[in-house]
Amino acid sequence: MGRSPSQGWTTRFAPAPTGYLHLGHVANAIWVWGAASAFGGRVLLRIEDHDRGRSRPEYEQALLEDLDWLGLVPELPLVRQSERDDLYRSALARLDERGLVYACNCSRREIRADAGGGEELRYPGTCRARGLDPREAPMRRVRLEREEVRFEDLRLGHCAQVPAEQCGDLLARDRAGNWTYQFAVAVDDLEQRVDVVIRGADLLASTGRQIQLGRLLGRGEPASFLHHPLIRRADGAKLSKSSGDTGIRDLRGRGWTAERVLGAAARAIGLIERDRALGVPEIGDIVARFLGPGDGRTALSFDP
């Protein structure tokens, strides 16, 4: 990554306050704080409350309490996406000045009808050349030209994606006026100088488009990415806040200790081999062993 330990590096823990934290969030936190502890980084806390319709102050307060109870301490101050509207407007305006932004009024039903099959819904560019009046079309899209984006995932190795084929032109602001996840995190990671993004494997497909958008915004060297395994239910589905899966508050209420919760999350994604209590001071060593050289994995490198 081109940084020495003495210089330090930055990652982030970025939950959305749309429900209570569950074991899946703890697994991500173990990877985030573990890598930072093992390789000389620092952890920022970013509250991703860009979805104003679903975010709730009580969920934010609960996640802060859960992190404190677990003993996971981020760098302060925390950042809320809901308080960064001016930053996002400025970033979109810079892209607009270069002719990279256009207004869109397509519904999801229309996009689905025009896009055909595929693993994800791809915007076919319907409004690209329509020249819609921004005052009459609520959504904003960023043009993504066809480009292969290559990157080395710190756990998975070499990856290559073509965002224009995966998702089409990127939605930056939705029909309700909310900034989208893809746009907001790319702006945030650039502005906060995040060096390593550590997140679940379900977000791997987002990586190429965020790197490409970062380049359009002026980022020279992209962040490094690490995508870790998810905790899944017996039916194969990932854990969900909306379904109340293994909520930290519920486990606390049942008498679980913080160390037991950390151990259960680490065991569920294969970082430890058996159920046992796990203290915060141990997670750095555990993640370091998992990311060390060998077994086809890419070690975090901080050579100057």
DALIN-V434250 format. One record per residue. RES is the residue in three letters. SS is DSSP state (h for helix, s for strand, l for the rest). PHI is phi in radians with two decimals (* if undefined). PSI is psi in whole degrees, -180 to 180 (none if undefined). Layout:
((RES:SS:PHI:PSI) (RES:SS:PHI:PSI))
This chain:
((MET:l:*:-5) (GLY:l:1.33:20) (ARG:l:-2.26:137) (SER:l:-1.50:157) (PRO:l:-0.99:-33) (SER:l:-1.17:-28) (GLN:l:-1.35:-28) (GLY:l:1.36:168) (TRP:s:-2.63:170) (THR:s:-2.23:132) (THR:s:-2.18:-175) (ARG:s:-2.63:151) (PHE:s:-1.91:123) (ALA:l:-2.34:73) (PRO:l:-1.38:155) (ALA:l:-1.74:129) (PRO:l:-1.43:61) (THR:l:-1.98:11) (GLY:l:3.04:-179) (TYR:l:-1.46:150) (LEU:l:-1.15:145) (HIS:s:-2.23:-176) (LEU:h:-1.06:-29) (GLY:h:-1.09:-39) (HIS:h:-1.16:-38) (VAL:h:-1.12:-40) (ALA:h:-1.04:-45) (ASN:h:-1.09:-42) (ALA:h:-1.09:-37) (ILE:h:-1.08:-45) (TRP:h:-1.09:-45) (VAL:h:-1.14:-57) (TRP:h:-1.22:-32) (GLY:h:-1.13:-47) (ALA:h:-1.12:-41) (ALA:h:-1.11:-42) (SER:h:-1.15:-42) (ALA:h:-1.29:-33) (PHE:h:-2.10:23) (GLY:l:1.29:36) (GLY:s:-1.87:-179) (ARG:s:-2.29:153) (VAL:s:-1.97:122) (LEU:s:-1.61:151) (LEU:s:-1.90:119) (ARG:s:-2.12:124) (ILE:s:-1.58:111) (GLU:l:-1.58:76) (ASP:l:-1.79:39) (HIS:l:-1.14:-27) (ASP:l:-1.49:93) (ARG:l:-1.19:-23) (GLY:l:-1.30:-28) (ARG:l:-1.89:-20) (SER:l:-1.31:142) (ARG:l:-2.36:137) (PRO:h:-1.02:-35) (GLU:h:-1.16:-31) (TYR:h:-1.26:-38) (GLU:h:-1.09:-46) (GLN:h:-1.06:-40) (ALA:h:-1.14:-41) (LEU:h:-1.20:-34) (LEU:h:-1.13:-41) (GLU:h:-1.14:-40) (ASP:h:-1.13:-43) (LEU:h:-1.08:-43) (ASP:h:-1.10:-42) (TRP:h:-1.11:-39) (LEU:h:-1.27:-17) (GLY:l:1.49:21) (LEU:l:-1.74:112) (VAL:l:-1.93:117) (PRO:l:-1.56:169) (GLU:s:-1.24:144) (LEU:s:-1.88:157) (PRO:s:-1.47:160) (LEU:s:-1.35:160) (VAL:s:-2.08:136) (ARG:s:-1.97:130) (GLN:h:-1.09:-31) (SER:h:-1.12:-16) (GLU:h:-1.80:12) (ARG:l:-2.08:27) (ASP:h:-1.02:-42) (ASP:h:-1.08:-38) (LEU:h:-1.11:-45) (TYR:h:-1.20:-39) (ARG:h:-1.07:-42) (SER:h:-1.13:-42) (ALA:h:-1.11:-43) (LEU:h:-1.16:-38) (ALA:h:-1.11:-38) (ARG:h:-1.10:-41) (LEU:h:-1.20:-38) (ASP:h:-1.13:-38) (GLU:h:-1.07:-23) (ARG:l:-1.70:8) (GLY:l:1.30:24) (LEU:l:-1.75:1) (VAL:s:-2.13:141) (TYR:s:-2.50:157) (ALA:s:-1.42:149) (CYS:s:-2.51:143) (ASN:l:-2.28:22) (CYS:l:-1.32:136) (SER:l:-1.48:162) (ARG:h:-1.05:-36) (ARG:h:-1.09:-42) (GLU:h:-1.16:-41) (ILE:h:-1.11:-44) (ARG:h:-1.09:-39) (ALA:h:-1.19:-34) (ASP:h:-1.56:-23) (ALA:h:-1.44:-25) (GLY:l:1.36:-162) (GLY:l:-1.39:-180) (GLY:l:2.50:165) (GLU:l:-1.21:-29) (GLU:l:-2.43:164) (LEU:l:-1.28:118) (ARG:l:-1.83:128) (TYR:l:-1.32:124) (PRO:l:-1.46:3) (GLY:l:1.50:25) (THR:l:-0.95:-42) (CYS:l:-1.68:4) (ARG:l:-0.94:-46) (ALA:l:-1.94:15) (ARG:l:-1.46:-21) (GLY:l:1.10:43) (LEU:l:-1.15:145) (ASP:l:-1.20:121) (PRO:l:-0.99:-25) (ARG:l:-1.29:-17) (GLU:l:-1.97:-8) (ALA:l:-2.12:115) (PRO:l:-1.29:-29) (MET:s:-1.56:155) (ARG:s:-2.21:133) (ARG:s:-2.12:149) (VAL:s:-1.86:129) (ARG:l:-1.19:127) (LEU:l:-2.02:106) (GLU:l:-1.25:157) (ARG:l:-1.14:118) (GLU:l:-2.66:132) (GLU:l:-1.46:124) (VAL:s:-1.83:120) (ARG:s:-1.91:142) (PHE:s:-2.73:158) (GLU:s:-1.82:111) (ASP:s:-1.31:136) (LEU:l:-1.23:-10) (ARG:l:-2.02:-37) (LEU:l:-1.67:-17) (GLY:s:1.56:-150) (HIS:s:-1.20:134) (CYS:s:-2.36:150) (ALA:s:-2.47:133) (GLN:s:-2.43:152) (VAL:l:-2.11:92) (PRO:h:-0.97:-37) (ALA:h:-1.05:-29) (GLU:h:-1.53:-26) (GLN:h:-1.36:-52) (CYS:l:-2.19:-13) (GLY:l:1.29:-164) (ASP:l:-1.04:135) (LEU:s:-1.37:130) (LEU:s:-1.33:122) (ALA:s:-1.74:-34) (ARG:s:-2.40:133) (ASP:l:-1.61:-177) (ARG:l:-1.08:-30) (ALA:l:-1.50:1) (GLY:l:1.54:6) (ASN:l:-1.43:141) (TRP:s:-1.24:140) (THR:l:-1.43:160) (TYR:h:-0.98:-50) (GLN:h:-1.02:-45) (PHE:h:-1.25:-47) (ALA:h:-1.10:-43) (VAL:h:-1.22:-33) (ALA:h:-1.14:-42) (VAL:h:-1.16:-45) (ASP:h:-1.08:-47) (ASP:h:-1.11:-33) (LEU:h:-1.21:-51) (GLU:h:-1.18:-35) (GLN:l:-1.55:0) (ARG:l:0.99:48) (VAL:l:-1.31:125) (ASP:l:-1.60:-34) (VAL:s:-2.31:125) (VAL:s:-1.79:119) (ILE:s:-2.03:117) (ARG:s:-2.72:174) (GLY:s:-1.21:157) (ALA:h:-1.14:-18) (ASP:h:-1.18:-16) (LEU:h:-1.78:9) (LEU:h:-1.00:-41) (ALA:h:-1.12:-19) (SER:h:-1.40:-13) (THR:h:-1.14:-49) (GLY:h:-1.03:-43) (ARG:h:-1.19:-34) (GLN:h:-1.26:-35) (ILE:h:-1.15:-45) (GLN:h:-1.11:-43) (LEU:h:-1.13:-39) (GLY:h:-1.04:-40) (ARG:h:-1.11:-42) (LEU:h:-1.10:-31) (LEU:l:-1.45:-6) (GLY:l:1.87:8) (ARG:l:-1.35:127) (GLY:l:-1.38:-71) (GLU:l:-1.61:121) (PRO:l:-1.24:162) (ALA:l:-1.14:158) (SER:s:-1.48:154) (PHE:s:-2.22:144) (LEU:s:-2.35:120) (HIS:s:-1.95:118) (HIS:s:-1.78:163) (PRO:l:-1.10:157) (LEU:l:-1.77:154) (ILE:l:-1.48:130) (ARG:s:-2.13:153) (ARG:l:-1.31:173) (ALA:l:-1.05:-29) (ASP:l:-1.47:3) (GLY:l:1.64:-12) (ALA:l:-1.30:147) (LYS:s:-1.28:158) (LEU:l:-1.11:149) (SER:l:-2.41:136) (LYS:l:-1.10:-37) (SER:l:-1.16:-26) (SER:l:-1.73:5) (GLY:l:1.19:31) (ASP:l:-1.18:124) (THR:l:0.67:52) (GLY:s:-1.12:139) (ILE:h:-1.09:-40) (ARG:h:-1.10:-38) (ASP:h:-1.17:-42) (LEU:h:-1.13:-39) (ARG:h:-1.07:-42) (GLY:h:-1.13:-25) (ARG:l:-1.54:5) (GLY:l:1.65:8) (TRP:l:-1.18:144) (THR:l:-1.52:164) (ALA:h:-1.05:-39) (GLU:h:-1.14:-35) (ARG:h:-1.20:-40) (VAL:h:-1.11:-46) (LEU:h:-1.06:-42) (GLY:h:-1.15:-40) (ALA:h:-1.11:-42) (ALA:h:-1.17:-44) (ALA:h:-1.13:-39) (ARG:h:-1.16:-39) (ALA:h:-1.14:-24) (ILE:l:-1.96:15) (GLY:l:1.43:13) (LEU:l:-1.35:-26) (ILE:l:-2.28:157) (GLU:l:-1.58:-19) (ARG:l:-2.46:159) (ASP:l:-1.19:126) (ARG:l:-2.84:162) (ALA:l:-1.18:141) (LEU:l:-2.32:122) (GLY:l:-1.58:154) (VAL:h:-0.97:-40) (PRO:h:-1.06:-19) (GLU:h:-1.49:-21) (ILE:h:-1.18:-28) (GLY:h:-1.11:-45) (ASP:h:-1.14:-38) (ILE:h:-1.15:-48) (VAL:h:-1.16:-39) (ALA:h:-1.06:-41) (ARG:h:-1.13:-39) (PHE:h:-1.23:-30) (LEU:l:-1.74:6) (GLY:l:-1.19:168) (PRO:l:-1.05:150) (GLY:s:1.90:170) (ASP:l:1.01:22) (GLY:l:1.38:3) (ARG:s:-1.54:158) (THR:l:-1.74:120) (ALA:l:-1.33:146) (LEU:l:-1.11:129) (SER:l:-2.05:129) (PHE:l:-2.14:32) (ASP:l:-1.18:135) (PRO:l:-1.10:none))
